[in-house]
Amino acid sequence: MYKVKLYKDNRIRRKLRVKKKILGTFVMPRISVFRSNTSIYAQMIDDDKGNTVCEASTLSKDIVKKGKKKSEQAFEVGKLIAKKALEKGIKEAVFDRNGYRYHGRVKSVADGAREGGLKI
């Protein structure tokens, strides 16, 4: 129990340290990623107004989960959020890893967004 609490505290501390340096605007929003055990969520945030521009997750109906690994699903989430952003006229974004290490599913979201047409 103690290690789980300590890990969460460390992640929150890393999250706040990274968030101080990253700022998203409407022209170049921040892509924030949240990773749970079963799903991955990504949202584009305009920090000037505090609005979510668009969002995507493995729970959306556009993502087919059957027979895919979690990292492949995360790649699809990245492509979906890039598609939604391009529909709104957004071509660039800042990536916020939200305190997670940049590998595995978090990296797959960024790679999917790049392949979808976003410049990160």
N, CA, C and O atoms as a GROMACS GRO file, in nm:
protein
  480
    1MET      N    1   0.082  -0.120   0.000
    1MET     CA    2   0.000   0.000   0.000
    1MET      C    3   0.085   0.126   0.000
    1MET      O    4   0.055   0.220  -0.073
    2TYR      N    5   0.189   0.128   0.078
    2TYR     CA    6   0.269   0.249   0.090
    2TYR      C    7   0.338   0.283  -0.042
    2TYR      O    8   0.346   0.400  -0.079
    3LYS      N    9   0.387   0.181  -0.115
    3LYS     CA   10   0.456   0.207  -0.240
    3LYS      C   11   0.362   0.265  -0.346
    3LYS      O   12   0.403   0.349  -0.425
    4VAL      N   13   0.237   0.221  -0.348
    4VAL     CA   14   0.141   0.273  -0.443
    4VAL      C   15   0.117   0.421  -0.417
    4VAL      O   16   0.116   0.501  -0.510
    5LYS      N   17   0.098   0.457  -0.292
    5LYS     CA   18   0.076   0.597  -0.258
    5LYS      C   19   0.199   0.680  -0.293
    5LYS      O   20   0.186   0.790  -0.346
    6LEU      N   21   0.317   0.628  -0.263
    6LEU     CA   22   0.440   0.699  -0.294
    6LEU      C   23   0.454   0.719  -0.445
    6LEU      O   24   0.495   0.826  -0.489
    7TYR      N   25   0.422   0.616  -0.524
    7TYR     CA   26   0.431   0.628  -0.669
    7TYR      C   27   0.338   0.736  -0.721
    7TYR      O   28   0.377   0.816  -0.806
    8LYS      N   29   0.214   0.739  -0.669
    8LYS     CA   30   0.119   0.841  -0.714
    8LYS      C   31   0.169   0.980  -0.678
    8LYS      O   32   0.157   1.073  -0.757
    9ASP      N   33   0.224   0.995  -0.558
    9ASP     CA   34   0.275   1.125  -0.517
    9ASP      C   35   0.390   1.169  -0.608
    9ASP      O   36   0.398   1.285  -0.647
   10ASN      N   37   0.478   1.076  -0.643
   10ASN     CA   38   0.590   1.109  -0.730
   10ASN      C   39   0.540   1.148  -0.869
   10ASN      O   40   0.592   1.243  -0.929
   11ARG      N   41   0.440   1.077  -0.921
   11ARG     CA   42   0.387   1.109  -1.054
   11ARG      C   43   0.322   1.247  -1.053
   11ARG      O   44   0.339   1.323  -1.148
   12ILE      N   45   0.249   1.279  -0.948
   12ILE     CA   46   0.185   1.409  -0.939
   12ILE      C   47   0.292   1.519  -0.931
   12ILE      O   48   0.276   1.624  -0.993
   13ARG      N   49   0.399   1.495  -0.857
   13ARG     CA   50   0.507   1.592  -0.848
   13ARG      C   51   0.572   1.614  -0.985
   13ARG      O   52   0.599   1.728  -1.023
   14ARG      N   53   0.598   1.505  -1.058
   14ARG     CA   54   0.654   1.517  -1.193
   14ARG      C   55   0.557   1.588  -1.286
   14ARG      O   56   0.598   1.670  -1.368
   15LYS      N   57   0.428   1.557  -1.272
   15LYS     CA   58   0.325   1.620  -1.355
   15LYS      C   59   0.326   1.772  -1.337
   15LYS      O   60   0.323   1.847  -1.435
   16LEU      N   61   0.329   1.817  -1.214
   16LEU     CA   62   0.327   1.961  -1.187
   16LEU      C   63   0.455   2.029  -1.234
   16LEU      O   64   0.451   2.143  -1.281
   17ARG      N   65   0.567   1.960  -1.222
   17ARG     CA   66   0.694   2.017  -1.265
   17ARG      C   67   0.696   2.036  -1.418
   17ARG      O   68   0.746   2.136  -1.468
   18VAL      N   69   0.641   1.939  -1.490
   18VAL     CA   70   0.638   1.948  -1.636
   18VAL      C   71   0.534   2.050  -1.680
   18VAL      O   72   0.556   2.124  -1.776
   19LYS      N   73   0.420   2.056  -1.610
   19LYS     CA   74   0.311   2.145  -1.650
   19LYS      C   75   0.348   2.292  -1.633
   19LYS      O   76   0.291   2.378  -1.700
   20LYS      N   77   0.444   2.323  -1.545
   20LYS     CA   78   0.489   2.461  -1.530
   20LYS      C   79   0.550   2.513  -1.659
   20LYS      O   80   0.539   2.632  -1.691
   21LYS      N   81   0.616   2.423  -1.734
   21LYS     CA   82   0.689   2.464  -1.853
   21LYS      C   83   0.606   2.456  -1.980
   21LYS      O   84   0.643   2.516  -2.081
   22ILE      N   85   0.495   2.383  -1.977
   22ILE     CA   86   0.414   2.361  -2.097
   22ILE      C   87   0.286   2.443  -2.088
   22ILE      O   88   0.217   2.441  -1.986
   23LEU      N   89   0.256   2.515  -2.194
   23LEU     CA   90   0.133   2.595  -2.200
   23LEU      C   91   0.069   2.575  -2.336
   23LEU      O   92   0.136   2.585  -2.439
   24GLY      N   93  -0.060   2.548  -2.336
   24GLY     CA   94  -0.131   2.529  -2.460
   24GLY      C   95  -0.220   2.648  -2.492
   24GLY      O   96  -0.282   2.705  -2.402
   25THR      N   97  -0.228   2.685  -2.618
   25THR     CA   98  -0.317   2.791  -2.664
   25THR      C   99  -0.415   2.729  -2.762
   25THR      O  100  -0.407   2.609  -2.791
   26PHE      N  101  -0.509   2.810  -2.814
   26PHE     CA  102  -0.604   2.754  -2.908
   26PHE      C  103  -0.535   2.717  -3.040
   26PHE      O  104  -0.572   2.618  -3.103
   27VAL      N  105  -0.436   2.794  -3.080
   27VAL     CA  106  -0.363   2.765  -3.204
   27VAL      C  107  -0.274   2.641  -3.186
   27VAL      O  108  -0.261   2.560  -3.277
   28MET      N  109  -0.216   2.627  -3.068
   28MET     CA  110  -0.126   2.516  -3.038
   28MET      C  111  -0.161   2.458  -2.902
   28MET      O  112  -0.093   2.486  -2.804
   29PRO      N  113  -0.267   2.376  -2.894
   29PRO     CA  114  -0.312   2.324  -2.765
   29PRO      C  115  -0.219   2.218  -2.708
   29PRO      O  116  -0.129   2.167  -2.775
   30ARG      N  117  -0.244   2.186  -2.583
   30ARG     CA  118  -0.166   2.086  -2.511
   30ARG      C  119  -0.241   1.954  -2.517
   30ARG      O  120  -0.360   1.948  -2.486
   31ILE      N  121  -0.171   1.846  -2.557
   31ILE     CA  122  -0.230   1.712  -2.557
   31ILE      C  123  -0.192   1.647  -2.424
   31ILE      O  124  -0.075   1.615  -2.401
   32SER      N  125  -0.289   1.628  -2.339
   32SER     CA  126  -0.267   1.566  -2.209
   32SER      C  127  -0.310   1.420  -2.217
   32SER      O  128  -0.418   1.389  -2.268
   33VAL      N  129  -0.225   1.331  -2.166
   33VAL     CA  130  -0.251   1.187  -2.174
   33VAL      C  131  -0.271   1.134  -2.033
   33VAL      O  132  -0.194   1.165  -1.942
   34PHE      N  133  -0.374   1.052  -2.015
   34PHE     CA  134  -0.395   0.981  -1.889
   34PHE      C  135  -0.399   0.832  -1.920
   34PHE      O  136  -0.468   0.788  -2.012
   35ARG      N  137  -0.325   0.756  -1.842
   35ARG     CA  138  -0.313   0.613  -1.865
   35ARG      C  139  -0.370   0.538  -1.745
   35ARG      O  140  -0.324   0.558  -1.632
   36SER      N  141  -0.468   0.453  -1.768
   36SER     CA  142  -0.517   0.366  -1.661
   36SER      C  143  -0.473   0.224  -1.694
   36SER      O  144  -0.404   0.201  -1.793
   37ASN      N  145  -0.512   0.130  -1.612
   37ASN     CA  146  -0.471  -0.008  -1.637
   37ASN      C  147  -0.534  -0.064  -1.764
   37ASN      O  148  -0.472  -0.144  -1.834
   38THR      N  149  -0.655  -0.023  -1.794
   38THR     CA  150  -0.726  -0.081  -1.908
   38THR      C  151  -0.738   0.012  -2.027
   38THR      O  152  -0.748  -0.036  -2.140
   39SER      N  153  -0.737   0.142  -2.006
   39SER     CA  154  -0.763   0.236  -2.113
   39SER      C  155  -0.658   0.347  -2.116
   39SER      O  156  -0.576   0.360  -2.025
   40ILE      N  157  -0.664   0.426  -2.223
   40ILE     CA  158  -0.580   0.545  -2.232
   40ILE      C  159  -0.666   0.658  -2.286
   40ILE      O  160  -0.746   0.638  -2.378
   41TYR      N  161  -0.649   0.775  -2.230
   41TYR     CA  162  -0.730   0.891  -2.265
   41TYR      C  163  -0.636   1.002  -2.310
   41TYR      O  164  -0.528   1.020  -2.253
   42ALA      N  165  -0.678   1.078  -2.411
   42ALA     CA  166  -0.601   1.194  -2.456
   42ALA      C  167  -0.700   1.307  -2.480
   42ALA      O  168  -0.809   1.286  -2.533
   43GLN      N  169  -0.660   1.427  -2.441
   43GLN     CA  170  -0.744   1.543  -2.466
   43GLN      C  171  -0.658   1.662  -2.502
   43GLN      O  172  -0.547   1.678  -2.450
   44MET      N  173  -0.710   1.746  -2.591
   44MET     CA  174  -0.641   1.868  -2.629
   44MET      C  175  -0.701   1.982  -2.548
   44MET      O  176  -0.822   2.002  -2.547
   45ILE      N  177  -0.614   2.057  -2.480
   45ILE     CA  178  -0.660   2.159  -2.386
   45ILE      C  179  -0.607   2.296  -2.427
   45ILE      O  180  -0.488   2.312  -2.457
   46ASP      N  181  -0.697   2.393  -2.429
   46ASP     CA  182  -0.661   2.533  -2.447
   46ASP      C  183  -0.647   2.594  -2.308
   46ASP      O  184  -0.747   2.620  -2.241
   47ASP      N  185  -0.523   2.615  -2.263
   47ASP     CA  186  -0.499   2.663  -2.127
   47ASP      C  187  -0.538   2.809  -2.108
   47ASP      O  188  -0.560   2.852  -1.995
   48ASP      N  189  -0.545   2.887  -2.217
   48ASP     CA  190  -0.585   3.027  -2.204
   48ASP      C  191  -0.728   3.038  -2.153
   48ASP      O  192  -0.756   3.118  -2.063
   49LYS      N  193  -0.818   2.959  -2.210
   49LYS     CA  194  -0.959   2.963  -2.169
   49LYS      C  195  -0.996   2.851  -2.073
   49LYS      O  196  -1.100   2.858  -2.007
   50GLY      N  197  -0.911   2.749  -2.063
   50GLY     CA  198  -0.941   2.635  -1.977
   50GLY      C  199  -1.042   2.539  -2.039
   50GLY      O  200  -1.114   2.470  -1.967
   51ASN      N  201  -1.046   2.536  -2.171
   51ASN     CA  202  -1.142   2.450  -2.242
   51ASN      C  203  -1.073   2.328  -2.301
   51ASN      O  204  -0.955   2.332  -2.337
   52THR      N  205  -1.149   2.220  -2.310
   52THR     CA  206  -1.104   2.103  -2.383
   52THR      C  207  -1.147   2.118  -2.527
   52THR      O  208  -1.267   2.130  -2.556
   53VAL      N  209  -1.052   2.119  -2.619
   53VAL     CA  210  -1.080   2.138  -2.760
   53VAL      C  211  -1.139   2.011  -2.820
   53VAL      O  212  -1.242   2.015  -2.887
   54CYS      N  213  -1.073   1.897  -2.797
   54CYS     CA  214  -1.126   1.767  -2.840
   54CYS      C  215  -1.065   1.658  -2.754
   54CYS      O  216  -0.966   1.681  -2.684
   55GLU      N  217  -1.124   1.540  -2.759
   55GLU     CA  218  -1.077   1.430  -2.677
   55GLU      C  219  -1.093   1.299  -2.752
   55GLU      O  220  -1.172   1.289  -2.846
   56ALA      N  221  -1.016   1.200  -2.708
   56ALA     CA  222  -1.026   1.065  -2.765
   56ALA      C  223  -0.981   0.967  -2.658
   56ALA      O  224  -0.897   0.999  -2.574
   57SER      N  225  -1.037   0.849  -2.661
   57SER     CA  226  -0.995   0.745  -2.568
   57SER      C  227  -1.023   0.609  -2.629
   57SER      O  228  -1.086   0.598  -2.734
   58THR      N  229  -0.974   0.506  -2.561
   58THR     CA  230  -1.000   0.371  -2.609
   58THR      C  231  -1.145   0.331  -2.587
   58THR      O  232  -1.189   0.227  -2.637
   59LEU      N  233  -1.219   0.410  -2.512
   59LEU     CA  234  -1.360   0.380  -2.488
   59LEU      C  235  -1.451   0.433  -2.598
   59LEU      O  236  -1.569   0.399  -2.603
   60SER      N  237  -1.397   0.517  -2.688
   60SER     CA  238  -1.480   0.570  -2.796
   60SER      C  239  -1.512   0.461  -2.897
   60SER      O  240  -1.437   0.365  -2.913
   61LYS      N  241  -1.624   0.478  -2.966
   61LYS     CA  242  -1.672   0.374  -3.056
   61LYS      C  243  -1.592   0.365  -3.185
   61LYS      O  244  -1.604   0.267  -3.259
   62ASP      N  245  -1.509   0.468  -3.214
   62ASP     CA  246  -1.427   0.467  -3.335
   62ASP      C  247  -1.306   0.374  -3.322
   62ASP      O  248  -1.247   0.335  -3.423
   63ILE      N  249  -1.269   0.337  -3.200
   63ILE     CA  250  -1.154   0.252  -3.175
   63ILE      C  251  -1.201   0.107  -3.163
   63ILE      O  252  -1.289   0.076  -3.083
   64VAL      N  253  -1.141   0.020  -3.242
   64VAL     CA  254  -1.172  -0.123  -3.234
   64VAL      C  255  -1.068  -0.187  -3.143
   64VAL      O  256  -0.949  -0.187  -3.175
   65LYS      N  257  -1.112  -0.240  -3.030
   65LYS     CA  258  -1.021  -0.295  -2.932
   65LYS      C  259  -0.996  -0.444  -2.952
   65LYS      O  260  -0.895  -0.497  -2.905
   66LYS      N  261  -1.085  -0.510  -3.020
   66LYS     CA  262  -1.081  -0.655  -3.032
   66LYS      C  263  -0.952  -0.702  -3.100
   66LYS      O  264  -0.925  -0.665  -3.214
   67GLY      N  265  -0.873  -0.783  -3.030
   67GLY     CA  266  -0.754  -0.843  -3.087
   67GLY      C  267  -0.634  -0.752  -3.098
   67GLY      O  268  -0.536  -0.787  -3.164
   68LYS      N  269  -0.637  -0.634  -3.035
   68LYS     CA  270  -0.524  -0.543  -3.041
   68LYS      C  271  -0.461  -0.529  -2.903
   68LYS      O  272  -0.529  -0.536  -2.801
   69LYS      N  273  -0.329  -0.509  -2.903
   69LYS     CA  274  -0.260  -0.483  -2.778
   69LYS      C  275  -0.288  -0.340  -2.733
   69LYS      O  276  -0.338  -0.258  -2.810
   70LYS      N  277  -0.257  -0.311  -2.607
   70LYS     CA  278  -0.284  -0.178  -2.552
   70LYS      C  279  -0.206  -0.070  -2.624
   70LYS      O  280  -0.257   0.040  -2.644
   71SER      N  281  -0.082  -0.099  -2.663
   71SER     CA  282  -0.002   0.003  -2.732
   71SER      C  283  -0.058   0.030  -2.872
   71SER      O  284  -0.051   0.143  -2.920
   72GLU      N  285  -0.113  -0.073  -2.937
   72GLU     CA  286  -0.177  -0.052  -3.068
   72GLU      C  287  -0.305   0.030  -3.054
   72GLU      O  288  -0.336   0.113  -3.140
   73GLN      N  289  -0.380   0.007  -2.946
   73GLN     CA  290  -0.499   0.087  -2.920
   73GLN      C  291  -0.460   0.233  -2.892
   73GLN      O  292  -0.529   0.325  -2.936
   74ALA      N  293  -0.350   0.254  -2.820
   74ALA     CA  294  -0.304   0.389  -2.790
   74ALA      C  295  -0.263   0.461  -2.920
   74ALA      O  296  -0.286   0.581  -2.934
   75PHE      N  297  -0.203   0.388  -3.013
   75PHE     CA  298  -0.166   0.446  -3.142
   75PHE      C  299  -0.291   0.492  -3.216
   75PHE      O  300  -0.290   0.598  -3.278
   76GLU      N  301  -0.398   0.413  -3.210
   76GLU     CA  302  -0.524   0.450  -3.273
   76GLU      C  303  -0.585   0.573  -3.206
   76GLU      O  304  -0.645   0.657  -3.273
   77VAL      N  305  -0.570   0.585  -3.074
   77VAL     CA  306  -0.620   0.703  -3.003
   77VAL      C  307  -0.547   0.827  -3.052
   77VAL      O  308  -0.608   0.932  -3.070
   78GLY      N  309  -0.416   0.815  -3.072
   78GLY     CA  310  -0.339   0.928  -3.124
   78GLY      C  311  -0.384   0.969  -3.263
   78GLY      O  312  -0.394   1.088  -3.293
   79LYS      N  313  -0.412   0.870  -3.349
   79LYS     CA  314  -0.459   0.903  -3.484
   79LYS      C  315  -0.598   0.967  -3.479
   79LYS      O  316  -0.627   1.058  -3.557
   80LEU      N  317  -0.683   0.921  -3.388
   80LEU     CA  318  -0.818   0.976  -3.376
   80LEU      C  319  -0.815   1.120  -3.326
   80LEU      O  320  -0.890   1.204  -3.376
   81ILE      N  321  -0.731   1.149  -3.228
   81ILE     CA  322  -0.726   1.287  -3.178
   81ILE      C  323  -0.665   1.380  -3.283
   81ILE      O  324  -0.702   1.497  -3.291
   82ALA      N  325  -0.573   1.328  -3.363
   82ALA     CA  326  -0.517   1.410  -3.473
   82ALA      C  327  -0.624   1.439  -3.577
   82ALA      O  328  -0.630   1.550  -3.630
   83LYS      N  329  -0.707   1.340  -3.606
   83LYS     CA  330  -0.815   1.359  -3.704
   83LYS      C  331  -0.914   1.465  -3.655
   83LYS      O  332  -0.956   1.551  -3.732
   84LYS      N  333  -0.951   1.457  -3.527
   84LYS     CA  334  -1.045   1.554  -3.471
   84LYS      C  335  -0.984   1.694  -3.467
   84LYS      O  336  -1.053   1.793  -3.489
   85ALA      N  337  -0.854   1.702  -3.439
   85ALA     CA  338  -0.788   1.833  -3.434
   85ALA      C  339  -0.779   1.894  -3.574
   85ALA      O  340  -0.799   2.014  -3.589
   86LEU      N  341  -0.748   1.814  -3.674
   86LEU     CA  342  -0.738   1.865  -3.810
   86LEU      C  343  -0.874   1.913  -3.862
   86LEU      O  344  -0.880   2.007  -3.941
   87GLU      N  345  -0.982   1.850  -3.817
   87GLU     CA  346  -1.117   1.895  -3.853
   87GLU      C  347  -1.145   2.034  -3.796
   87GLU      O  348  -1.219   2.113  -3.855
   88LYS      N  349  -1.084   2.064  -3.681
   88LYS     CA  350  -1.104   2.196  -3.619
   88LYS      C  351  -0.999   2.297  -3.665
   88LYS      O  352  -1.000   2.411  -3.620
   89GLY      N  353  -0.910   2.257  -3.755
   89GLY     CA  354  -0.811   2.349  -3.809
   89GLY      C  355  -0.684   2.361  -3.727
   89GLY      O  356  -0.609   2.457  -3.744
   90ILE      N  357  -0.659   2.266  -3.639
   90ILE     CA  358  -0.539   2.269  -3.555
   90ILE      C  359  -0.434   2.178  -3.619
   90ILE      O  360  -0.462   2.061  -3.647
   91LYS      N  361  -0.314   2.232  -3.643
   91LYS     CA  362  -0.209   2.156  -3.709
   91LYS      C  363  -0.091   2.126  -3.619
   91LYS      O  364  -0.012   2.036  -3.647
   92GLU      N  365  -0.078   2.202  -3.509
   92GLU     CA  366   0.034   2.184  -3.416
   92GLU      C  367  -0.018   2.166  -3.274
   92GLU      O  368  -0.126   2.216  -3.240
   93ALA      N  369   0.059   2.095  -3.193
   93ALA     CA  370   0.021   2.075  -3.054
   93ALA      C  371   0.147   2.056  -2.969
   93ALA      O  372   0.254   2.026  -3.020
   94VAL      N  373   0.130   2.073  -2.839
   94VAL     CA  374   0.236   2.048  -2.741
   94VAL      C  375   0.197   1.922  -2.667
   94VAL      O  376   0.082   1.909  -2.625
   95PHE      N  377   0.290   1.829  -2.649
   95PHE     CA  378   0.260   1.701  -2.585
   95PHE      C  379   0.292   1.707  -2.437
   95PHE      O  380   0.404   1.739  -2.398
   96ASP      N  381   0.192   1.676  -2.354
   96ASP     CA  382   0.207   1.671  -2.208
   96ASP      C  383   0.195   1.525  -2.167
   96ASP      O  384   0.087   1.466  -2.175
   97ARG      N  385   0.305   1.467  -2.122
   97ARG     CA  386   0.304   1.325  -2.086
   97ARG      C  387   0.242   1.301  -1.949
   97ARG      O  388   0.225   1.186  -1.909
   98ASN      N  389   0.209   1.407  -1.878
   98ASN     CA  390   0.132   1.400  -1.753
   98ASN      C  391   0.203   1.322  -1.642
   98ASN      O  392   0.138   1.256  -1.561
   99GLY      N  393   0.336   1.331  -1.638
   99GLY     CA  394   0.411   1.265  -1.533
   99GLY      C  395   0.450   1.122  -1.563
   99GLY      O  396   0.523   1.061  -1.484
  100TYR      N  397   0.404   1.067  -1.673
  100TYR     CA  398   0.441   0.931  -1.712
  100TYR      C  399   0.570   0.935  -1.792
  100TYR      O  400   0.605   1.037  -1.851
  101ARG      N  401   0.642   0.822  -1.793
  101ARG     CA  402   0.761   0.815  -1.876
  101ARG      C  403   0.721   0.809  -2.023
  101ARG      O  404   0.616   0.754  -2.058
  102TYR      N  405   0.804   0.865  -2.108
  102TYR     CA  406   0.773   0.871  -2.251
  102TYR      C  407   0.818   0.741  -2.316
  102TYR      O  408   0.921   0.736  -2.384
  103HIS      N  409   0.740   0.636  -2.295
  103HIS     CA  410   0.762   0.509  -2.362
  103HIS      C  411   0.633   0.430  -2.355
  103HIS      O  412   0.542   0.466  -2.281
  104GLY      N  413   0.623   0.323  -2.431
  104GLY     CA  414   0.506   0.238  -2.427
  104GLY      C  415   0.383   0.307  -2.484
  104GLY      O  416   0.386   0.362  -2.595
  105ARG      N  417   0.274   0.303  -2.408
  105ARG     CA  418   0.147   0.357  -2.456
  105ARG      C  419   0.149   0.508  -2.471
  105ARG      O  420   0.085   0.562  -2.562
  106VAL      N  421   0.221   0.577  -2.384
  106VAL     CA  422   0.228   0.724  -2.394
  106VAL      C  423   0.299   0.763  -2.523
  106VAL      O  424   0.255   0.855  -2.592
  107LYS      N  425   0.407   0.695  -2.555
  107LYS     CA  426   0.479   0.722  -2.679
  107LYS      C  427   0.393   0.684  -2.800
  107LYS      O  428   0.400   0.752  -2.903
  108SER      N  429   0.314   0.578  -2.789
  108SER     CA  430   0.229   0.536  -2.900
  108SER      C  431   0.124   0.642  -2.933
  108SER      O  432   0.091   0.662  -3.050
  109VAL      N  433   0.071   0.709  -2.831
  109VAL     CA  434  -0.026   0.816  -2.856
  109VAL      C  435   0.040   0.928  -2.936
  109VAL      O  436  -0.018   0.979  -3.031
  110ALA      N  437   0.161   0.967  -2.897
  110ALA     CA  438   0.232   1.074  -2.966
  110ALA      C  439   0.265   1.032  -3.110
  110ALA      O  440   0.251   1.112  -3.203
  111ASP      N  441   0.309   0.909  -3.128
  111ASP     CA  442   0.340   0.860  -3.263
  111ASP      C  443   0.216   0.855  -3.351
  111ASP      O  444   0.222   0.889  -3.469
  112GLY      N  445   0.104   0.813  -3.294
  112GLY     CA  446  -0.021   0.810  -3.370
  112GLY      C  447  -0.068   0.949  -3.410
  112GLY      O  448  -0.119   0.969  -3.520
  113ALA      N  449  -0.050   1.045  -3.320
  113ALA     CA  450  -0.088   1.183  -3.352
  113ALA      C  451   0.001   1.239  -3.463
  113ALA      O  452  -0.047   1.311  -3.551
  114ARG      N  453   0.129   1.204  -3.459
  114ARG     CA  454   0.219   1.249  -3.566
  114ARG      C  455   0.180   1.187  -3.700
  114ARG      O  456   0.178   1.254  -3.803
  115GLU      N  457   0.149   1.058  -3.698
  115GLU     CA  458   0.108   0.992  -3.823
  115GLU      C  459  -0.026   1.043  -3.872
  115GLU      O  460  -0.052   1.044  -3.992
  116GLY      N  461  -0.110   1.086  -3.780
  116GLY     CA  462  -0.240   1.142  -3.817
  116GLY      C  463  -0.231   1.280  -3.879
  116GLY      O  464  -0.329   1.329  -3.935
  117GLY      N  465  -0.114   1.344  -3.871
  117GLY     CA  466  -0.096   1.472  -3.936
  117GLY      C  467  -0.066   1.589  -3.844
  117GLY      O  468  -0.049   1.702  -3.891
  118LEU      N  469  -0.059   1.565  -3.713
  118LEU     CA  470  -0.027   1.674  -3.620
  118LEU      C  471   0.125   1.690  -3.609
  118LEU      O  472   0.200   1.593  -3.617
  119LYS      N  473   0.167   1.812  -3.590
  119LYS     CA  474   0.308   1.840  -3.566
  119LYS      C  475   0.326   1.860  -3.416
  119LYS      O  476   0.273   1.955  -3.358
  120ILE      N  477   0.400   1.769  -3.355
  120ILE     CA  478   0.423   1.775  -3.210
  120ILE      C  479   0.568   1.810  -3.185
  120ILE      O  480   0.610   1.820  -3.070
   0.00000   0.00000   0.00000
